[in-house]
């Protein structure tokens, strides 16, 4: 039985090596087509799963895999062509280019995979923001892409014959010099990395610091600074290194909002202090917007300068500032109604002057009354 190259040589007068090149090209195209079909079928299966990794893997592998198949096919064609051209040695250079092409294909796949996973996680985070932090996803995506690019450049340089050991040593010395010269910039970079990894806050959350005049909503976190929009609508640009040395409060992650008030009754209302306290406590425990499972305190707390002070301590079932004030207003109005229902009044600052009966002032007062 004649081979394909012998058939073309006998019937069409085509040299065997050209026929072999054509055969390799046709075989590469066929393998490419089969790979496309398999990837398409596998993608249909992964679309039914809930995980984002398999879908991102197959969608990212499509074009890089097909390009890698063609790179391998062309390298075999060049091997056949090299056997026919004895005077020119191009195969070694072609193989180096092949290796570089394969490395680029792998890097292309890795970059596409990182981007696909990032997009899938962001889409999943839109439905479940409590489970996926977009800020962290963006940071890890950028860091992974940068790592892929650096590794690819080093591998390509090594493949092309460059000595990267000297380059790495030079990079180490240069990195030390740059680090000393730009320590503030590096401090901000690692501060941003700390924010991305520890996640003390994320974009859209309200933060404040008792150590610095920083309070507002986080708008953007970059590798150098964090932009906070103050409540007066002014932007505040905070270097990331600052967040490694200060205390940051994140009220946006509170579970409840606290009501803490001191209510003062008159000293004339001492007899009704106990029933007032009991009624206020019962009202808070039955209030639909007060969480009775949290700490709830209503007690007579202090003999004040001009009032009998009652401490009211409870937690509202909301973290929204405007809703909290509505709940607090309702609670205070109910407390006022309870006080009035017992015939008591809320005290205000007063002073009582007691004059001894035997004093000189008292004697003068009696003399004036006698004359009148």
C-alpha positions in Angstrom: 0.0 0.0 0.0 1.3 3.4 -1.0 1.7 6.1 1.6 0.1 9.5 1.3 3.3 11.2 0.2 4.1 8.4 -2.3 0.6 8.8 -3.7 1.1 12.5 -4.2 4.5 12.0 -5.7 3.3 9.4 -8.1 0.1 11.0 -9.2 0.7 14.8 -8.9 4.5 15.0 -8.9 4.6 16.5 -5.5 7.9 15.9 -3.6 7.5 13.6 -0.5 8.6 16.2 2.0 6.0 18.7 0.8 3.4 16.0 1.0 4.5 15.3 4.6 4.2 18.9 5.5 0.7 19.0 4.0 -0.2 15.9 5.8 1.0 17.3 9.1 -1.0 20.5 8.5 -4.2 18.5 7.7 -3.6 16.3 10.8 -3.1 19.4 13.0 -6.3 21.0 11.6 -8.2 17.7 12.3 -6.9 17.5 15.9 -7.7 21.2 16.3 -11.3 20.5 15.2 -11.6 17.6 17.5 -10.3 19.7 20.4 -12.9 22.4 19.7 -15.7 19.8 19.7 -14.5 18.3 23.0 -14.1 21.6 24.7 -17.6 22.7 23.5 -19.2 19.5 24.9 -17.4 19.8 28.2 -18.4 23.4 28.5 -22.1 22.4 28.2 -21.6 20.0 31.1 -19.8 22.5 33.4 -22.5 25.1 32.8 -24.9 22.9 34.8 -22.6 23.0 37.9 -22.6 25.6 40.6 -18.9 26.0 41.0 -17.2 28.8 39.0 -13.8 27.1 38.6 -14.6 24.4 36.0 -16.5 26.9 33.8 -13.6 29.4 34.0 -11.1 26.6 33.2 -12.7 25.5 30.0 -13.6 28.9 28.7 -10.0 30.0 29.3 -8.5 27.0 27.7 -10.2 27.3 24.3 -8.0 29.6 22.2 -4.7 29.0 24.0 -5.0 25.2 23.5 -5.8 25.6 19.8 -2.9 28.0 19.4 -0.6 25.5 21.2 -1.7 22.7 18.8 -0.8 24.8 15.8 2.6 25.7 17.4 3.4 22.0 17.8 2.2 21.2 14.3 4.3 23.9 12.8 7.3 22.7 14.7 6.9 19.2 13.1 6.5 20.8 9.7 9.8 22.6 10.2 11.5 19.4 11.2 10.5 17.9 7.9 11.6 21.0 6.0 15.0 21.0 7.8 15.8 17.6 6.5 15.5 18.9 2.9 17.6 22.1 3.5 21.1 20.9 4.6 22.9 24.2 4.2 20.8 26.3 6.6 20.4 25.3 10.2 17.2 26.9 11.3 15.7 24.1 13.3 17.4 25.0 16.6 16.1 28.6 16.4 12.7 27.3 15.3 12.5 25.0 18.3 13.4 27.9 20.6 10.6 29.9 19.0 8.3 26.9 19.5 9.2 26.8 23.2 8.6 30.5 23.6 5.2 30.1 21.8 4.2 27.3 24.2 5.2 29.4 27.2 3.2 32.3 25.8 0.2 30.0 25.3 0.4 28.8 28.9 0.6 32.4 30.1 -2.3 33.4 27.9 -4.4 30.6 29.4 -3.4 31.6 33.0 -4.3 35.3 32.4 -7.6 34.3 30.8 -8.3 31.9 33.7 -7.6 34.6 36.3 -9.9 37.1 34.5 -12.7 34.5 34.1 -12.6 33.5 37.8 -12.6 37.1 38.8 -15.6 37.9 36.7 -17.5 34.8 37.9 -16.7 35.6 41.6 -17.9 39.2 41.1 -21.1 38.0 39.5 -21.6 35.5 42.4 -20.9 38.3 44.8 -23.7 40.4 43.3 -26.2 37.8 44.5 -24.4 36.9 47.7 -22.4 40.0 48.9 -22.0 38.5 52.4 -19.8 35.6 50.9 -17.8 37.4 48.2 -15.8 40.5 48.8 -15.3 42.4 45.5 -12.3 44.3 46.8 -10.4 41.2 47.7 -11.3 39.5 44.4 -9.9 42.5 42.4 -6.8 42.6 44.5 -6.0 38.9 44.2 -6.8 39.1 40.4 -4.3 41.9 39.9 -1.7 40.2 42.0 -2.1 36.9 40.2 -1.9 38.5 36.7 1.3 40.4 37.7 2.8 37.2 39.0 2.0 35.4 35.7 3.5 38.1 33.6 6.8 38.2 35.7 7.2 34.5 35.6 6.5 34.4 31.9 9.1 37.0 31.1 11.7 35.1 33.2 11.0 31.8 31.5 11.1 33.3 28.0 14.4 35.0 28.7 15.8 31.7 30.0 14.5 29.9 26.9 16.1 32.4 24.5 19.5 31.8 26.2 19.7 34.8 28.5 21.4 34.3 31.8 18.7 35.3 34.3 20.9 34.6 37.4 22.8 37.8 36.9 19.5 39.6 36.1 18.0 38.2 39.4 21.1 39.3 41.4 21.0 42.7 39.8 17.3 42.9 40.5 18.0 42.1 44.1 20.5 44.8 44.5 18.4 47.2 42.6 15.4 46.2 44.6 17.2 47.0 47.8 18.2 50.4 46.5 14.7 51.2 45.3 13.3 49.9 48.6 15.5 52.3 50.6 14.6 55.2 48.2 10.9 54.5 48.1 10.2 53.1 51.6 7.1 55.2 51.9 5.7 53.9 48.7 6.5 50.3 49.7 4.9 50.9 53.1 1.7 52.1 51.3 1.9 49.0 49.0 2.2 46.6 51.9 -0.5 48.5 53.8 -2.8 48.1 50.8 -1.9 44.4 50.7 -2.8 44.1 54.4 -6.1 45.8 53.8 -6.8 43.3 50.9 -5.9 40.3 53.0 -7.3 41.2 56.4 -10.3 43.0 55.1 -10.9 45.4 58.0 -13.2 47.3 55.6 -14.2 47.2 52.0 -15.6 49.5 49.3 -18.9 51.0 50.3 -18.5 50.6 54.1 -18.5 53.4 56.6 -15.3 53.7 58.7 -13.9 56.1 61.3 -10.8 56.4 63.4 -10.5 57.8 66.9 -6.8 58.4 66.3 -7.2 60.5 63.1 -9.8 62.8 61.7 -11.0 60.1 59.3 -14.7 59.3 59.0 -16.8 58.5 55.9 -17.6 55.9 53.3 -14.8 54.0 51.5 -15.0 54.7 47.8 -11.8 53.2 46.4 -8.8 51.1 47.6 -5.7 51.3 45.5 -2.2 50.1 46.1 -1.1 53.5 47.4 -4.0 55.1 49.1 -7.6 54.7 50.1 -10.2 57.3 49.1 -12.8 58.0 51.8 -15.8 60.2 51.1 -16.6 62.3 54.2 -20.1 63.0 55.3 -19.6 66.6 54.1 -19.0 65.0 50.7 -15.3 65.9 50.6 -12.9 63.2 49.5 -10.2 62.1 52.0 -7.1 60.4 50.6 -5.5 58.3 53.2 -2.1 56.5 52.6 -2.5 52.8 53.1 0.5 52.8 55.5 -1.6 54.8 58.0 -4.1 52.0 58.5 -1.3 49.7 59.9 -0.7 52.1 62.8 -4.1 53.4 63.8 -7.3 52.0 65.2 -10.1 51.8 62.6 -13.7 51.3 63.6 -16.1 49.8 61.1 -19.7 50.7 62.2 -21.0 49.3 59.0 -20.4 45.8 60.4 -22.3 46.3 63.6 -25.1 43.9 64.4 -27.3 46.3 66.4 -27.5 49.9 67.3 -27.4 50.8 71.0 -29.9 53.0 72.9 -28.3 54.4 76.1 -30.2 57.1 77.9 -30.4 58.5 81.4 -34.0 59.6 82.4 -34.3 61.8 85.5 -37.4 61.9 87.7 -38.2 64.5 90.4 -37.4 63.7 94.0 -41.1 64.2 94.7 -41.8 61.1 92.6 -39.6 58.7 94.6 -42.7 56.6 95.5 -43.4 55.6 91.9 -39.8 55.0 90.8 -40.1 51.2 91.1 -43.3 50.9 89.1 -42.0 53.2 86.4 -38.8 51.1 86.1 -40.8 47.9 85.8 -43.2 49.4 83.2 -40.3 50.7 81.1 -38.5 47.3 81.3 -41.7 45.5 80.2 -42.3 47.9 77.4 -38.7 47.4 76.0 -39.0 43.6 76.3 -42.2 43.6 74.2 -41.2 46.3 71.8 -41.1 44.7 68.2 -38.0 46.6 67.2 -35.9 46.1 70.3 -33.9 42.9 70.5 -34.7 41.4 73.9 -32.1 38.7 73.5 -29.3 41.3 73.8 -28.4 43.1 77.0 -31.4 45.1 78.3 -31.1 47.2 81.4 -33.6 49.5 83.1 -32.6 50.4 86.7 -32.7 53.2 89.2 -29.1 54.2 89.0 -28.3 57.4 90.9 -29.5 60.0 93.3 -28.6 62.9 91.2 -28.1 66.6 92.1 -31.7 67.4 91.2 -33.2 64.1 89.9 -33.6 60.4 90.5 -31.7 59.0 87.5 -32.9 55.9 85.6 -30.6 54.1 83.2 -32.1 52.7 80.0 -29.9 50.4 78.0 -31.1 48.4 75.0 -30.3 47.4 71.4 -32.4 48.2 68.4 -32.9 45.6 65.6 -31.3 47.7 62.9 -28.0 49.1 61.8 -29.5 51.8 59.6 -28.9 55.2 61.1 -32.2 56.8 60.1 -34.2 53.7 61.2 -32.4 53.7 64.5 -33.5 57.3 65.3 -37.1 56.4 64.4 -36.9 53.5 66.9 -35.3 55.7 69.5 -37.9 58.4 69.2 -40.7 55.8 69.6 -39.0 54.4 72.7 -38.5 57.8 74.3 -42.1 58.8 73.6 -43.3 55.6 75.3 -41.1 56.2 78.3 -42.6 59.7 78.6 -46.1 58.3 78.5 -45.3 55.7 81.2 -43.9 58.5 83.5 -47.0 60.6 83.0 -49.3 57.6 83.6 -47.9 57.3 87.1 -48.4 61.0 87.9 -44.6 61.6 87.8 -42.7 64.2 85.8 -39.3 64.3 84.2 -37.0 66.4 86.4 -35.1 69.5 85.3 -32.2 71.2 87.1 -33.5 72.9 90.3 -32.0 74.2 93.6 -33.7 74.4 97.0 -32.5 76.9 99.6 -33.1 75.9 103.3 -32.7 78.7 105.9 -32.2 77.7 109.5 -34.8 79.1 112.0 -32.3 80.6 114.4 -30.2 82.4 111.8 -29.8 86.2 111.6 -31.5 86.1 108.1 -34.5 84.3 109.6 -34.8 86.9 112.3 -34.7 89.8 109.9 -37.4 88.0 107.8 -39.7 87.7 110.9 -39.2 91.4 111.7 -40.2 92.4 108.2 -43.3 90.2 108.4 -44.2 91.9 111.8 -43.9 95.3 110.3 -46.1 94.4 107.4 
